[in-house]
Amino acid sequence: MTDPEPAVLAPGAVTLGQWRDIYRGSGFRLPDDCEPVIAESAAAVGRILSRGEPVYGINTGFGKLASTRVDDADLARLQRNIVLSHAAGTGDDTPRAVVRLMMALKLASFGHGASGVRVDVARLIEAMAERGLVPVVPAQGSVGASGDLAPLAHMAATLIGEGEIDTPSGRLPAREALEAAGLKPLELGPKEGLALLNGTQFSTAFALAGLFEAEILFRSALVTGALSTEAAKGSDAPFDRRIHELRRHAGQIDTADALRALMDGSAIRASHLRGDDRVQDPYCLRCQPQVMGAALDVLRQAGRMLETEANGVSDNPLIFAATDEALSGGNFHAEPVAFAADMIAMAVCEIGSIAERRIAMLVDPALSRLPAFLTPRPGLNSGFMIPQVTAAALISENKQRAYPAVVDSIPTSANQEDHVSMAAHGARRLLAMCDNATAVIAIELLAAVQGCDFHAPLRSSQALESVRGILRTQVPALDDDRHLYPDMQKAIGLVRSGAIVAAAGIALPSPC
């Protein structure tokens, strides 16, 4: 089986689907027609320097030192120094998949020809990615303005033979890893160090990763929400399209359509269409279109913001080769990314929160009319008592993490950089939040399928029975208490892989 073609990073036109493919392991490269555009941008830097004027970051210091002029003889050293001095991050390593996204985002930014780097810089990033060389990047140290300076400096350092690289053979010193792969470290030219450091690629990569994990989470939660409705013998009347068209929110309409499709043809639902003394279901069942639909709309909006950011240029200063100008601005400020990350965090929190309420409803016989804690012999067995507690713990942790990061700021660089976005903080938490919510959805999967077991011989819809079947191939029904951790890990694996969405066999709405 041949590897898929690498994603082509056409400047300004890369889709969320392509960024998703890169996150999942696809290769990437710039289109060939970017080369002359990039080369002209580097040539423009030379022409600007020839005028002898001070230009920020090219022949001056950085940040608060912007007014300090640097001699022409020291311009190459200036660029090397900024990389080494700014590679001052700390903390855990950034996940390999996120660093690959960073590399692709930086490469796409250079493709616009506004950063003043040589073609050699872009080609080295391409070559490293092609050979599986991924820089080791500490995850802490960015405040999300003036670019993600420390993380990007660690990435840039490997291009000049400093720092460490994760290779197919293990972690190696950067120079050794490059030489083993037949590559040479760069000698940075004017502007190139700053161009590699300035930008939002670290925050954007983490935010995109969070969005892509939230996509699987959202669609899985639709499936488990429908299963919980069946387990509790809830009504599908609240999913009637006419209700949602009157409110007009697209996400709400799409969610209701999906829930109806998932339950279509259910014998469990048909068994209580008439004669049911319950007039209305709890909100966690009845209001799924409203809650999940709002989350879908928010995720879609965040996706649009991140797609725009990923296709733009967040460097500074920007080089306009047509007029030989270097214009200083603030495109490095990651405020759009910070807002998008906060939106994703809140949506992830709510997806998990309403799912946890469904679990709590299922284990409570007063609400679900099922055996207490979903065990045939409550008292002797505790059944799903503690998995619900675990779900509650995870959701409370996500609530604490969901506080907006963008509303925080702290001055840096001797108050030159006096308002920052905290986009890196907002984006970095998303993968952990998705992990928590994924575990909650997995617990709901276990509980909902167990609840449906009590309705035998009645069966659910074909879609939901397929989901029940794939779980039951790995996790048997819980007749008596047993070690639950292995069951939970298997269910988490099914959710995280997208297997339960695939098993349902229905086109479910997606945020991206």
C-alpha positions as CSV (number, residue, x, y, z in Angstrom):
1,M,0.0,0.0,0.0
2,T,1.5,3.3,-1.1
3,D,1.6,6.3,1.2
4,P,-0.9,9.1,0.4
5,E,0.3,12.1,-1.5
6,P,1.5,14.9,0.7
7,A,-0.8,17.8,1.3
8,V,0.1,20.7,-1.0
9,L,0.2,23.9,1.1
10,A,-1.2,26.4,-1.5
11,P,-0.8,29.8,0.2
12,G,-4.1,31.0,1.5
13,A,-6.0,28.0,0.3
14,V,-5.2,25.1,2.7
15,T,-8.4,23.5,4.0
16,L,-9.2,22.3,7.5
17,G,-9.3,18.8,6.0
18,Q,-5.7,19.1,4.8
19,W,-4.6,20.4,8.2
20,R,-6.4,17.4,9.8
21,D,-4.6,15.0,7.4
22,I,-1.3,16.5,8.4
23,Y,-2.2,16.2,12.1
24,R,-3.0,12.6,11.5
25,G,0.3,12.0,9.8
26,S,0.1,13.1,6.2
27,G,3.2,14.6,4.5
28,F,3.2,18.2,3.3
29,R,5.0,20.4,0.9
30,L,4.8,23.8,-0.8
31,P,3.7,24.0,-4.4
32,D,6.6,24.6,-6.8
33,D,5.4,28.0,-7.9
34,C,6.1,29.4,-4.4
35,E,9.8,29.2,-4.9
36,P,10.2,32.4,-7.0
37,V,7.9,34.3,-4.7
38,I,9.9,33.3,-1.7
39,A,13.2,34.1,-3.5
40,E,12.0,37.5,-4.4
41,S,11.1,38.2,-0.8
42,A,14.6,37.4,0.3
43,A,16.0,39.6,-2.5
44,A,13.9,42.4,-1.3
45,V,15.5,42.2,2.1
46,G,18.9,42.7,0.5
47,R,17.6,45.7,-1.4
48,I,16.1,47.2,1.8
49,L,19.4,46.7,3.6
50,S,21.3,48.4,0.9
51,R,19.6,51.7,1.6
52,G,21.3,51.8,5.0
53,E,18.1,52.5,7.0
54,P,17.2,50.9,10.3
55,V,14.7,48.1,9.9
56,Y,13.3,46.3,12.9
57,G,14.7,42.8,13.4
58,I,16.9,43.0,10.4
59,N,19.6,45.4,11.5
60,T,18.2,46.3,14.9
61,G,17.7,44.6,18.3
62,F,14.4,43.0,19.2
63,G,11.5,44.0,21.5
64,K,12.5,46.7,23.8
65,L,15.9,46.8,22.1
66,A,14.3,47.8,18.7
67,S,16.1,51.1,18.7
68,T,19.5,49.6,19.1
69,R,21.3,49.5,15.7
70,V,23.4,46.4,14.7
71,D,26.4,46.7,12.5
72,D,26.2,45.1,9.1
73,A,29.0,42.7,10.0
74,D,26.9,41.3,12.8
75,L,23.7,40.7,10.9
76,A,24.1,36.9,10.6
77,R,25.1,36.6,14.2
78,L,22.1,38.7,15.2
79,Q,19.7,36.2,13.6
80,R,21.5,33.2,15.2
81,N,21.5,35.0,18.6
82,I,17.8,35.6,18.5
83,V,17.1,31.9,18.0
84,L,19.4,30.8,20.7
85,S,18.4,33.4,23.3
86,H,14.7,32.8,22.7
87,A,14.9,29.0,22.9
88,A,14.0,29.3,26.6
89,G,10.9,27.2,27.0
90,T,10.2,24.6,29.7
91,G,7.8,21.9,30.6
92,D,6.7,18.7,28.8
93,D,7.5,18.1,25.2
94,T,4.9,19.3,22.7
95,P,3.3,16.2,21.1
96,R,5.0,15.1,17.9
97,A,1.8,15.5,15.8
98,V,1.4,19.1,17.0
99,V,5.0,20.0,16.2
100,R,4.5,18.6,12.6
101,L,1.5,20.9,12.4
102,M,3.7,23.8,13.5
103,M,6.2,23.0,10.8
104,A,3.5,22.9,8.1
105,L,2.0,26.1,9.3
106,K,5.3,27.9,9.3
107,L,6.0,26.5,5.8
108,A,2.6,27.7,4.5
109,S,3.3,31.2,6.0
110,F,6.6,31.4,4.1
111,G,4.9,30.4,0.9
112,H,3.2,33.9,0.8
113,G,6.6,35.5,0.1
114,A,6.2,38.1,2.9
115,S,8.8,36.9,5.4
116,G,12.1,37.6,3.6
117,V,13.5,34.1,4.0
118,R,15.5,32.2,1.4
119,V,14.1,29.2,-0.4
120,D,16.7,27.1,1.5
121,V,14.8,27.7,4.8
122,A,11.6,26.4,3.4
123,R,13.2,23.5,1.7
124,L,14.9,22.4,4.9
125,I,11.6,22.3,6.8
126,E,10.2,20.2,4.0
127,A,13.1,17.9,4.0
128,M,13.0,17.4,7.8
129,A,9.3,16.5,7.7
130,E,9.8,14.1,4.8
131,R,12.5,12.3,6.7
132,G,10.5,12.1,9.9
133,L,12.7,14.6,11.8
134,V,10.6,16.5,14.3
135,P,12.0,19.2,16.6
136,V,11.7,18.7,20.3
137,V,9.7,21.7,21.6
138,P,9.1,22.4,25.3
139,A,5.4,23.2,25.6
140,Q,5.6,26.1,28.1
141,G,6.9,29.6,27.5
142,S,4.6,31.5,25.2
143,V,2.2,34.3,26.1
144,G,0.7,34.3,22.6
145,A,2.0,37.7,21.4
146,S,5.2,38.8,19.7
147,G,4.6,35.4,18.3
148,D,5.0,32.1,20.1
149,L,8.6,33.1,20.6
150,A,10.0,30.4,22.9
151,P,8.4,27.3,21.3
152,L,9.1,28.5,17.7
153,A,12.7,29.3,18.8
154,H,13.1,25.7,19.8
155,M,11.8,24.6,16.5
156,A,14.1,27.1,14.7
157,A,17.1,26.0,16.7
158,T,17.1,22.6,15.1
159,L,17.4,24.1,11.7
160,I,20.8,25.6,12.7
161,G,21.9,22.4,14.4
162,E,21.0,23.3,18.0
163,G,18.6,21.6,20.3
164,E,17.2,18.1,19.8
165,I,15.3,16.3,17.1
166,D,12.9,13.3,17.5
167,T,13.9,10.9,14.7
168,P,12.6,7.5,13.6
169,S,15.7,6.1,15.4
170,G,15.0,8.1,18.6
171,R,15.9,11.5,20.0
172,L,19.3,12.9,18.8
173,P,21.2,16.2,19.0
174,A,19.9,18.3,16.1
175,R,23.2,18.5,14.2
176,E,23.7,14.7,14.5
177,A,20.1,14.0,13.4
178,L,20.4,16.3,10.4
179,E,23.8,14.9,9.3
180,A,22.4,11.3,9.6
181,A,19.6,12.3,7.3
182,G,21.9,13.8,4.7
183,L,20.9,17.4,5.6
184,K,23.0,20.4,6.6
185,P,22.2,23.0,9.2
186,L,21.4,26.5,8.0
187,E,23.5,29.6,8.3
188,L,20.8,32.2,8.9
189,G,20.6,35.3,6.7
190,P,19.1,38.7,7.6
191,K,15.6,38.5,8.9
192,E,15.5,34.7,8.8
193,G,15.8,34.0,12.6
194,L,13.1,36.5,13.3
195,A,10.8,35.1,10.6
196,L,11.1,31.6,12.1
197,L,10.3,32.9,15.6
198,N,7.6,35.4,14.9
199,G,4.1,33.9,14.3
200,T,1.3,32.1,15.9
201,Q,2.1,28.6,14.6
202,F,2.5,27.0,18.1
203,S,-0.8,28.2,19.4
204,T,-2.6,27.6,16.1
205,A,-1.2,24.0,15.9
206,F,-2.5,23.2,19.4
207,A,-5.8,24.8,18.7
208,L,-6.3,22.9,15.4
209,A,-5.3,19.7,17.2
210,G,-8.0,20.4,19.8
211,L,-10.5,21.1,17.1
212,F,-9.8,17.8,15.4
213,E,-10.1,15.8,18.6
214,A,-13.3,17.7,19.4
215,E,-14.7,16.7,16.1
216,I,-14.5,13.0,17.0
217,L,-15.7,13.8,20.5
218,F,-18.8,15.6,19.3
219,R,-19.9,13.0,16.8
220,S,-19.3,10.2,19.3
221,A,-21.4,12.1,21.9
222,L,-24.3,12.2,19.4
223,V,-24.2,8.4,19.2
224,T,-23.9,7.8,22.9
225,G,-26.6,10.4,23.5
226,A,-29.0,8.6,21.3
227,L,-28.1,5.3,23.0
228,S,-28.8,6.9,26.4
229,T,-32.2,8.1,25.1
230,E,-33.0,4.5,24.1
231,A,-31.7,3.1,27.4
232,A,-34.0,5.4,29.4
233,K,-36.8,4.8,26.9
234,G,-36.8,8.5,26.2
235,S,-38.8,10.2,23.5
236,D,-37.6,11.3,20.1
237,A,-40.4,13.8,19.7
238,P,-38.1,16.6,20.9
239,F,-35.9,15.9,17.9
240,D,-38.8,16.7,15.4
241,R,-37.3,19.0,12.8
242,R,-40.2,21.4,12.9
243,I,-39.2,22.4,16.5
244,H,-35.7,23.3,15.5
245,E,-36.5,25.1,12.2
246,L,-38.6,27.6,14.2
247,R,-35.4,28.5,16.2
248,R,-33.3,28.6,13.1
249,H,-29.9,27.7,14.5
250,A,-28.1,25.5,12.0
251,G,-26.2,23.4,14.5
252,Q,-29.4,22.7,16.4
253,I,-31.2,21.6,13.3
254,D,-28.3,19.4,12.2
255,T,-28.0,17.8,15.6
256,A,-31.8,17.0,15.8
257,D,-31.6,15.5,12.3
258,A,-28.7,13.3,13.4
259,L,-30.4,12.1,16.6
260,R,-33.6,11.2,14.7
261,A,-31.5,9.3,12.1
262,L,-29.7,7.4,14.8
263,M,-32.9,6.2,16.4
264,D,-34.9,5.6,13.2
265,G,-36.5,2.2,13.2
266,S,-36.0,1.4,16.9
267,A,-38.3,-1.2,18.4
268,I,-37.4,0.1,21.9
269,R,-38.8,3.5,20.9
270,A,-41.9,2.0,19.3
271,S,-42.6,0.1,22.5
272,H,-43.5,3.2,24.4
273,L,-44.9,5.5,21.8
274,R,-48.3,5.2,23.6
275,G,-49.3,4.8,27.2
276,D,-46.1,6.3,28.6
277,D,-47.1,8.4,31.7
278,R,-43.9,10.5,31.4
279,V,-44.8,13.8,29.7
280,Q,-41.3,15.2,29.2
281,D,-37.8,13.8,29.5
282,P,-35.0,15.3,31.6
283,Y,-33.1,18.1,29.9
284,C,-30.0,15.9,29.3
285,L,-32.2,13.9,26.9
286,R,-34.7,16.4,25.7
287,C,-32.4,19.4,25.1
288,Q,-29.6,17.5,23.3
289,P,-30.3,19.4,20.0
290,Q,-30.1,22.8,21.8
291,V,-27.0,22.0,23.8
292,M,-25.0,20.0,21.3
293,G,-26.2,22.2,18.4
294,A,-24.9,25.3,20.1
295,A,-21.6,23.5,20.7
296,L,-21.5,22.5,17.0
297,D,-22.1,26.1,15.9
298,V,-19.3,27.3,18.3
299,L,-16.9,24.7,17.0
300,R,-17.7,25.6,13.4
301,Q,-17.0,29.2,14.1
302,A,-13.7,28.4,15.8
303,G,-12.8,26.2,12.8
304,R,-13.4,29.1,10.4
305,M,-11.3,31.4,12.6
306,L,-8.4,28.9,12.7
307,E,-8.6,28.1,9.0
308,T,-8.2,31.8,8.3
309,E,-5.3,32.1,10.7
310,A,-3.6,29.0,9.3
311,N,-3.8,30.5,5.8
312,G,-2.4,33.9,6.8
313,V,0.9,35.4,7.6
314,S,1.6,36.3,11.3
315,D,5.2,37.4,10.9
316,N,6.7,40.8,11.7
317,P,8.0,42.9,10.0
318,L,6.4,41.9,6.7
319,I,8.3,42.2,3.5
320,F,6.5,43.7,0.5
321,A,8.8,42.9,-2.4
322,A,6.9,44.9,-5.0
323,T,7.8,48.1,-3.2
324,D,10.8,47.0,-1.3
325,E,9.2,47.9,2.0
326,A,9.4,46.3,5.4
327,L,6.3,47.2,7.4
328,S,6.1,46.6,11.2
329,G,2.8,45.7,12.5
330,G,1.2,43.2,15.0
331,N,0.1,40.2,13.1
332,F,2.0,38.1,15.6
333,H,-0.7,38.9,18.2
334,A,-2.7,35.6,18.6
335,E,-5.9,37.1,19.8
336,P,-8.0,35.4,17.1
337,V,-6.4,32.0,18.1
338,A,-7.0,32.7,21.8
339,F,-10.7,33.4,21.2
340,A,-11.0,30.3,19.0
341,A,-9.3,28.1,21.6
342,D,-11.6,29.4,24.4
343,M,-14.6,28.6,22.2
344,I,-13.4,25.1,21.7
345,A,-12.7,24.7,25.4
346,M,-16.2,25.7,26.4
347,A,-17.8,23.5,23.7
348,V,-15.7,20.5,24.8
349,C,-16.7,21.2,28.4
350,E,-20.4,21.3,27.6
351,I,-20.3,18.2,25.4
352,G,-18.9,16.2,28.3
353,S,-21.1,18.0,30.9
354,I,-24.4,17.0,29.4
355,A,-23.1,13.5,28.8
356,E,-22.2,13.1,32.5
357,R,-25.8,14.1,33.3
358,R,-27.1,11.4,31.1
359,I,-24.8,8.8,32.9
360,A,-26.1,10.1,36.3
361,M,-29.7,9.8,35.0
362,L,-29.1,6.2,33.8
363,V,-27.8,5.0,37.1
364,D,-30.6,6.6,39.1
365,P,-33.7,4.2,39.1
366,A,-36.0,7.1,40.0
367,L,-35.2,8.8,36.6
368,S,-34.3,5.9,34.3
369,R,-36.6,3.2,35.6
370,L,-33.7,0.9,35.2
371,P,-32.1,-1.2,38.0
372,A,-30.0,0.9,40.4
373,F,-26.6,1.6,39.0
374,L,-27.4,-0.6,36.0
375,T,-26.6,-3.9,37.8
376,P,-29.1,-6.8,37.9
377,R,-28.3,-7.3,41.6
378,P,-27.8,-3.9,43.3
379,G,-26.5,-4.1,46.8
380,L,-24.3,-7.1,46.3
381,N,-23.0,-5.3,43.2
382,S,-22.2,-1.6,42.8
383,G,-22.4,-1.7,39.0
384,F,-21.8,1.7,37.4
385,M,-21.8,3.6,40.7
386,I,-18.1,4.7,40.6
387,P,-17.7,5.1,36.8
388,Q,-20.3,7.9,37.2
389,V,-18.2,9.4,40.0
390,T,-15.2,9.2,37.7
391,A,-17.2,11.0,34.9
392,A,-18.2,13.7,37.4
393,A,-14.6,14.2,38.5
394,L,-13.4,14.6,34.9
395,I,-16.2,17.1,34.1
396,S,-15.4,19.2,37.1
397,E,-11.7,19.2,36.0
398,N,-12.8,20.4,32.6
399,K,-14.9,23.1,34.1
400,Q,-11.9,24.4,35.9
401,R,-9.9,24.4,32.7
402,A,-12.6,26.0,30.6
403,Y,-12.2,29.5,32.1
404,P,-11.4,31.8,29.2
405,A,-7.6,32.3,28.8
406,V,-8.0,35.3,26.4
407,V,-9.2,37.6,29.2
408,D,-5.8,37.4,30.9
409,S,-2.8,39.4,30.0
410,I,0.6,40.2,31.5
411,P,3.2,42.8,30.3
412,T,6.5,41.4,28.9
413,S,9.7,42.7,27.4
414,A,10.0,45.7,29.8
415,N,6.4,46.8,29.0
416,Q,7.1,47.1,25.3
417,E,4.8,44.1,24.8
418,D,2.1,45.3,27.2
419,H,-0.9,43.3,26.1
420,V,-0.7,39.6,25.2
421,S,-3.3,37.0,24.2
422,M,-2.5,33.9,26.2
423,A,-3.5,31.9,23.1
424,A,-0.9,29.3,24.0
425,H,-2.4,28.7,27.4
426,G,-5.9,28.5,25.8
427,A,-4.8,26.1,23.1
428,R,-2.5,23.8,25.1
429,R,-5.3,22.7,27.5
430,L,-7.5,21.5,24.7
431,L,-6.0,18.0,24.2
432,A,-6.2,17.2,27.9
433,M,-9.8,18.5,28.0
434,C,-10.7,16.3,25.0
435,D,-9.1,13.3,26.7
436,N,-11.2,13.9,29.8
437,A,-14.4,14.3,27.8
438,T,-13.6,11.2,25.7
439,A,-13.4,9.2,28.8
440,V,-16.8,10.5,29.9
441,I,-18.3,9.6,26.5
442,A,-16.7,6.1,26.8
443,I,-18.4,5.7,30.3
444,E,-21.7,6.8,28.7
445,L,-21.2,4.2,26.0
446,L,-20.8,1.4,28.5
447,A,-23.7,2.6,30.6
448,A,-26.1,3.2,27.8
449,V,-25.4,-0.2,26.2
450,Q,-25.9,-1.8,29.6
451,G,-29.2,0.0,29.9
452,C,-30.3,-1.1,26.5
453,D,-29.5,-4.7,27.5
454,F,-32.3,-4.6,30.1
455,H,-34.9,-4.0,27.3
456,A,-34.1,-7.4,25.6
457,P,-35.6,-8.8,23.4
458,L,-36.4,-5.3,22.2
459,R,-33.7,-3.9,19.9
460,S,-32.8,-0.4,19.0
461,S,-32.2,1.0,15.5
462,Q,-29.9,-0.7,13.1
463,A,-27.3,2.1,13.6
464,L,-27.3,1.9,17.3
465,E,-27.4,-1.9,17.4
466,S,-24.2,-1.8,15.2
467,V,-22.6,0.4,17.9
468,R,-23.8,-2.0,20.7
469,G,-22.4,-4.9,18.7
470,I,-18.9,-3.4,18.3
471,L,-18.7,-2.6,22.1
472,R,-19.9,-6.1,23.0
473,T,-17.2,-7.7,20.9
474,Q,-14.7,-6.2,23.4
475,V,-16.7,-5.7,26.6
476,P,-19.3,-8.2,27.8
477,A,-22.4,-7.2,29.8
478,L,-21.8,-6.4,33.4
479,D,-23.7,-9.1,35.3
480,D,-21.6,-9.1,38.4
481,D,-18.9,-6.6,39.5
482,R,-15.5,-7.0,38.0
483,H,-12.4,-5.0,37.4
484,L,-13.8,-2.1,35.4
485,Y,-10.7,-0.3,34.4
486,P,-9.9,-2.6,31.4
487,D,-13.5,-2.2,30.2
488,M,-13.2,1.6,30.4
489,Q,-9.9,1.6,28.5
490,K,-11.4,-0.5,25.7
491,A,-14.4,1.8,25.4
492,I,-12.1,4.9,25.4
493,G,-10.2,3.3,22.5
494,L,-13.4,2.8,20.6
495,V,-14.4,6.4,21.1
496,R,-11.0,8.0,20.4
497,S,-10.5,6.0,17.2
498,G,-13.9,7.1,15.8
499,A,-14.9,3.4,15.7
500,I,-18.4,4.0,17.2
501,V,-19.1,6.7,14.7
502,A,-18.0,4.5,11.9
503,A,-20.1,1.6,13.3
504,A,-23.3,3.8,13.3
505,G,-22.9,4.2,9.5
506,I,-24.7,7.5,9.4
507,A,-23.4,10.8,8.1
508,L,-23.2,12.8,11.3
509,P,-22.6,16.6,11.4
510,S,-19.1,17.8,11.8
511,P,-17.5,21.0,13.1
512,C,-14.8,21.0,10.4
